[in-house]
Amino acid sequence: MISRLRNNFHLAIITLLGSVTALVLGSFMVWRLARGDWGVAALDAAVLVTMLAIVRLAWREGRTECAGAWMVVFNAGFAILACLTLGSAASGWVYVALMTSFYLAPLRVATWSGAVLLLAASATLLWRAVGPYHNISTLVTWSLVYGFSLVFARRLRMHSDSLELMASVDPLTRIPNRGVLEADLRHTIATGHSGRAGLLVLDIDRFKAVNDTFGHAAGDTVLVDLAALLREELRQGDSVYRFGGEEFVMLLPVSSEQALARAAERVRDAVASRLVGPGGGITVAVGGAMLSAERDWQDWFARADASLYQAKRAGGNTSHIAESF
């Protein structure tokens, strides 16, 4: 339980906010019932039950993004209702809803729900108009909280997207890297694509000679040009990755070894006929394997890599497909 909270920020914030809200409102509900304030106690009970249901949704079904969006919408709705019922005494609810929404839900949901809450709560407070100066200062504070939260959330999202891009894309060739490949292979195996997915591993022939003769900058240019060519050769559902060094991998939705072999030859021929390096034409060796009975991506990749070794032993500029078992 603790490790799950530690590894899932959305689940942690939903659990924290939902639990604290339920605890506080439960206490207020008991106090109001003791005073005979049935209407506000009923509102407390509705919020309490809703928060617990959302926390349960996040824990039982793992739908933290959906649960967070629902929590934001309900928080905004209950805060508006509290303003209508309690007036300025409900300002604390509005602060909490405005500040936490951007941590709970997607940016668009948090932005719109916060804007609706801000406008509705402000209109309610002005309509009740119990002390103009106090009301205006409260509205200004609400606006500042919402504005700063929005700006901070947008900057944080941009920073997060940038980090995610850096973690998933090879900086030289600008195609997905080994980490993304491993994740996609695990997903392909987990979703039962046996006999319906093929793996191609490509290695540039005599690439060391290019680096030794013309320098690493020339070698980098060859890698970038090869990545661009492989992207052009992608068909519907295909994916390409840089595995490391001069080795690239393609994941293809094919239904037979024959189809995988045709794809391997198509790619090999495209490279041989179109890719030119500083010393002349560039070729690749290609090894491939259909997903069979493997349960680990390493086993599937090892079969394709062994086929690549066979193609390299044959002198390169050829392809070899492993037999399925």
C-alpha positions in Angstrom: 0.0 0.0 0.0 2.7 2.5 1.0 4.8 1.6 -2.1 1.8 2.1 -4.3 1.2 5.6 -2.9 4.9 6.4 -3.2 5.0 5.4 -6.9 1.7 7.1 -7.9 1.4 10.8 -7.2 -2.2 11.1 -8.4 -3.3 8.2 -6.2 -1.5 9.7 -3.2 -3.0 13.2 -3.6 -6.5 11.8 -4.2 -6.2 9.6 -1.1 -4.8 12.4 1.0 -7.4 15.0 0.0 -10.3 12.6 0.0 -9.4 11.1 3.5 -8.7 14.5 5.1 -11.9 15.9 3.6 -13.9 13.0 4.9 -12.4 13.2 8.3 -13.0 16.9 8.7 -16.5 16.9 7.3 -17.4 13.9 9.3 -16.5 15.8 12.4 -18.4 18.8 11.3 -21.4 16.7 10.4 -21.6 15.1 13.8 -21.3 18.6 15.4 -24.0 20.1 13.2 -26.3 17.1 13.8 -25.9 17.7 17.5 -26.9 21.3 17.0 -29.9 20.3 14.8 -28.5 22.0 11.7 -29.8 19.3 9.4 -29.4 21.1 6.1 -25.7 21.8 6.3 -25.1 18.4 7.9 -26.8 16.8 4.8 -24.4 18.8 2.6 -21.4 17.5 4.7 -22.7 14.0 4.4 -23.0 14.3 0.6 -19.5 15.6 0.2 -18.1 12.9 2.6 -19.8 10.0 0.7 -18.7 11.4 -2.7 -15.1 11.8 -1.6 -14.9 8.2 -0.3 -16.5 6.9 -3.5 -13.9 8.7 -5.6 -11.0 7.4 -3.5 -12.5 3.9 -3.8 -12.6 4.3 -7.6 -8.9 5.3 -7.7 -7.9 2.3 -5.5 -10.1 -0.4 -6.7 -10.0 0.3 -10.5 -6.7 2.2 -10.7 -8.4 5.0 -12.7 -6.6 7.8 -11.0 -6.9 10.4 -13.8 -10.7 9.8 -14.1 -11.0 9.8 -10.3 -9.1 13.1 -10.1 -11.3 14.7 -12.7 -14.4 13.7 -10.9 -13.0 15.0 -7.6 -12.2 18.4 -9.1 -15.7 18.6 -10.6 -17.4 17.6 -7.4 -15.2 19.9 -5.3 -16.1 22.9 -7.5 -19.8 22.0 -7.4 -19.9 21.5 -3.6 -17.9 24.7 -3.1 -20.4 26.7 -5.1 -23.2 25.1 -3.1 -21.4 25.9 0.1 -21.1 29.6 -1.0 -24.9 29.7 -1.6 -25.5 28.1 1.8 -22.8 29.6 4.1 -21.7 32.8 2.2 -18.3 34.0 3.1 -17.9 31.3 5.7 -17.4 28.9 2.7 -14.3 30.7 1.4 -12.0 28.1 2.8 -13.7 25.4 0.6 -13.1 27.6 -2.4 -9.4 28.1 -1.6 -8.9 24.3 -1.3 -10.8 23.6 -4.5 -8.9 26.2 -6.5 -5.5 25.2 -5.2 -5.8 21.4 -5.5 -7.6 21.0 -8.8 -4.5 21.4 -10.9 -2.8 18.5 -9.0 -5.8 16.2 -9.4 -7.1 16.5 -13.0 -5.9 17.1 -16.5 -5.0 20.8 -17.1 -8.1 21.5 -19.3 -10.5 20.0 -16.7 -8.8 21.9 -13.8 -8.8 25.2 -15.8 -12.5 25.1 -16.8 -13.8 23.8 -13.4 -11.7 26.4 -11.6 -12.9 29.2 -13.8 -16.6 28.2 -13.3 -16.0 27.9 -9.6 -14.3 31.3 -9.4 -17.1 33.1 -11.4 -19.9 31.4 -9.6 -18.4 31.8 -6.1 -17.6 35.5 -6.8 -21.1 36.1 -8.1 -22.6 34.5 -5.0 -20.4 36.4 -2.6 -21.3 39.7 -4.3 -24.9 38.9 -4.4 -25.0 38.2 -0.6 -22.9 41.4 -0.1 -22.3 41.4 3.6 -19.3 43.7 3.8 -18.0 45.1 0.5 -14.4 45.5 1.5 -14.1 42.0 2.9 -15.9 40.6 -0.2 -13.6 42.4 -2.7 -10.5 41.3 -0.9 -11.7 37.7 -0.9 -12.5 37.8 -4.6 -9.0 39.2 -5.3 -7.4 36.5 -3.3 -9.4 33.8 -5.0 -8.4 35.2 -8.4 -4.7 35.3 -7.4 -4.8 31.7 -6.1 -6.5 30.5 -9.3 -4.1 32.5 -11.6 -0.9 31.5 -9.8 -2.1 27.8 -9.7 -2.9 27.9 -13.4 0.5 29.4 -14.4 2.4 27.1 -12.2 0.5 24.0 -13.5 1.2 25.0 -17.1 4.9 25.5 -16.5 5.0 22.2 -14.6 3.3 20.4 -17.4 5.6 21.8 -20.0 8.6 20.8 -17.9 7.2 17.3 -17.4 6.5 16.9 -21.1 10.1 18.0 -21.8 11.5 15.5 -19.4 9.3 12.7 -20.8 10.5 13.6 -24.3 14.1 13.5 -23.2 13.6 10.1 -21.5 11.9 8.5 -24.4 13.5 9.9 -27.6 17.0 9.3 -28.8 18.7 12.7 -28.9 20.6 12.1 -32.1 18.1 10.4 -34.4 14.9 11.8 -32.8 13.2 8.4 -32.8 12.1 6.3 -29.8 14.9 4.9 -27.7 15.6 1.5 -26.1 13.4 2.3 -23.0 10.4 2.8 -25.2 11.2 -0.3 -27.2 11.3 -2.5 -24.1 8.0 -1.1 -22.9 6.3 -1.7 -26.3 7.7 -5.2 -26.5 6.3 -6.0 -23.0 2.9 -4.6 -24.0 2.9 -6.6 -27.2 3.6 -9.8 -25.3 1.2 -9.0 -22.5 -1.7 -8.3 -24.9 -1.3 -11.7 -26.6 0.0 -10.8 -30.0 1.7 -14.2 -30.5 1.9 -15.0 -34.2 0.7 -11.5 -35.1 3.8 -9.3 -34.4 7.3 -9.4 -35.9 10.6 -7.9 -34.8 13.4 -6.7 -37.1 16.9 -5.9 -35.9 19.1 -3.9 -38.3 22.8 -3.3 -38.0 24.9 -1.0 -40.3 27.5 -3.0 -42.2 31.1 -1.9 -41.6 30.0 1.1 -39.6 33.3 1.2 -37.6 35.2 1.8 -40.8 33.0 4.9 -41.5 33.9 6.3 -38.0 37.6 5.4 -38.3 38.0 6.8 -41.8 35.7 9.9 -41.8 35.2 10.6 -38.1 32.4 10.3 -35.7 30.5 13.3 -37.0 30.2 11.5 -40.4 29.1 8.4 -38.6 26.4 10.4 -36.7 25.2 11.8 -40.1 24.8 8.2 -41.4 22.8 7.3 -38.3 20.5 10.3 -38.6 20.0 9.6 -42.4 19.2 5.9 -41.7 16.7 6.8 -39.0 14.9 9.2 -41.4 14.8 6.6 -44.1 13.4 4.0 -41.7 10.7 6.4 -40.7 9.8 6.9 -44.3 9.5 3.1 -44.7 7.0 2.7 -41.8 3.6 1.4 -42.7 0.3 1.4 -40.7 1.1 0.2 -37.2 4.9 -0.1 -37.7 7.3 1.3 -35.1 11.1 2.1 -35.3 13.6 2.5 -32.5 17.3 3.1 -32.0 18.5 0.2 -29.8 22.0 1.6 -29.4 25.1 2.3 -31.4 24.4 1.4 -35.1 21.6 -1.0 -34.2 18.0 -0.2 -35.0 14.8 -2.2 -34.3 11.4 -2.3 -36.1 8.2 -3.7 -34.5 5.7 -4.7 -37.2 2.2 -6.1 -37.1 2.6 -9.0 -39.4 0.9 -12.5 -39.4 3.6 -14.8 -40.8 7.3 -15.4 -41.2 6.8 -14.8 -45.0 5.3 -11.4 -44.4 8.1 -10.5 -42.0 10.7 -11.7 -44.5 9.2 -9.5 -47.2 9.3 -6.5 -44.9 12.9 -7.2 -44.0 13.9 -7.4 -47.7 11.9 -4.2 -48.5 13.8 -2.3 -45.8 17.2 -3.8 -46.6 16.7 -2.9 -50.3 15.5 0.7 -49.5 18.7 1.3 -47.5 21.0 -0.3 -50.1 19.5 1.8 -52.9 18.9 5.1 -51.2 21.4 5.6 -48.3 24.8 7.1 -49.2 27.6 7.7 -46.7 30.8 9.7 -47.1 32.6 6.6 -48.6 29.7 5.5 -50.8 26.6 3.4 -50.4 25.5 2.1 -46.9 24.0 -1.3 -46.4 22.5 -3.1 -43.4 22.1 -6.6 -42.2 18.6 -7.5 -41.0 17.6 -10.2 -38.6 14.0 -11.0 -37.6 11.7 -13.2 -35.5 8.0 -13.6 -35.1 6.6 -13.4 -31.6 6.0 -17.0 -30.7 5.7 -18.5 -27.2 8.0 -16.0 -25.5 6.9 -14.5 -22.2 9.9 -12.1 -21.8 10.9 -9.5 -24.4 14.5 -10.5 -24.0 13.8 -14.0 -25.3 12.0 -12.6 -28.4 14.7 -10.0 -29.0 17.5 -12.7 -28.6 15.9 -14.8 -31.4 15.9 -11.8 -33.7 19.4 -10.8 -32.7 20.6 -14.4 -33.4 19.1 -14.0 -36.9 21.0 -10.7 -37.3 24.2 -12.6 -36.5 23.4 -15.1 -39.3 22.9 -12.2 -41.7 26.2 -10.6 -40.6 28.1 -13.9 -41.0 26.7 -14.1 -44.6 28.5 -10.9 -45.4 25.9 -8.3 -44.6 23.4 -6.6 -46.9 21.1 -9.5 -46.4 18.3 -10.6 -44.2 17.5 -13.7 -42.1 14.3 -14.6 -40.3 14.3 -17.1 -37.4 12.0 -20.1 -37.5 9.1 -20.0 -35.1 8.6 -22.7 -32.5 
